[in-house]
Amino acid sequence: MDKNRSHFLVRFRGLIQAGAALLTNIHLPNFLKGTLYQGKGKYLCVPGLNCYSCPGAAGACPIGAFQAVVGSSKFRFSYYVTGILILLGVLLGRFICGFLCPFGWLQELLHKIPSPKLSTRRLKPLRYIKYAVLLIMVVLLPAVIVNTSGMGDPFFCKYLCPQGVLEGAIPLSLTNAGIRAALGKLFSWKFCILLAVVVGSVVFYRPFCKWLCPLGAVYALMNHVSLFQMRVDRDTCVSCGACAKACPMDVDITRTPNHAECIRCGKCIKSCPTKAICYQYGFGDKSKTEIKEN
Amino acid sequence: MLSKKAIVQVLFLLAAVMMIGYGAWRGEAGTVFTKAIRLCMECVGIG
């Protein structure tokens, strides 16, 4: 991918995010009807964190789908969903977080609200929480803690994911009195989490993506082997540090272009005074990280 | 000649396709579909 195409992608990232959110939830009339889409698209998983109980959802949430399979009485692991996640991870990596995830986009929009902004540079250890969430709440607990029928709860969806409330409970309860009447303490708990993420997103950049999202954790692990990579041209890089300063995910792209936390947002591409950074797509290592020492 | 990273990427892609095929063959896609077309009580906070 050449520099012009990289700048094009970065320039229209907001539009791409909006388009991706719309495509992921394309069945808009269902919001008015208060029903869910029940077509064959739901055999497949969407790339971003998007609740399948959203009336407009075009596909299954990969994290919810994984828990549904491991929590069923028939299976203890999901090869199907893991395969989809590996495929998406290798093809796109955390480009999905930066360009295609509806919940990531929402957090970015909230961060645009004028307010004092807080840095997360000193909170880097919190990044590891999302791997624990993935391992414990998504993989282990639904498979291990089961009822007498051998079925486990989707622990992440049930106790932590704010998307179910935002995309499922709120729109459905507006049109369906039965659902509205059934919402109780669990809804209140999850609503508090949603509220915390909303408020947190105004002051921090993408707090849920950085610290809690198990889907982000999967793509973070795949970022090193993804075909979608960052490239730093060592001949034009002047080591000014502008990219590291501009990075909202606290990554120094010149040192680790395929860092697990890099969501390919392209802020570094935009900030580089010598246009030394661009996207690269293809097999093999395209990063060329070595920079000249001054 | 493929680099070491390219070989790893190809292996991951092959593994992913095989896992999707195997998972679909043993009925996981049906489980995903069944869950995804119904209201997820846990997700929306009903329990």
Interface residues (C-beta under 8 A of the other chain):
Chain A: L36 Y37 Q38 K40 K42 Y43 C45 C51 Y52 S53 A57 G59 A60 C61 G64 A65 A68 V69 S72 K74 F75 S78 Y79 Y80 V81 T82 G83 I84 I86 L87 G89 V90 L91 D153 P154 C157 K158 C161 Q163 G164 V165 G168 A169 L172 I179 A182 L183 G184 L186 F187 S188 W189 K190 F191 M222 V225 L227 F283 G284 D285
Chain B: L2 S3 K5 A6 V8 Q9 V10 F12 L13 A15 A16 V17 M18 M19 I20 G21 Y22 G23 A24 R26 G27 E28 A29 G30 T31 V32 F33 K35 A36 I37 R38 L39 C40 E42 C43 V44 G45 I46 G47
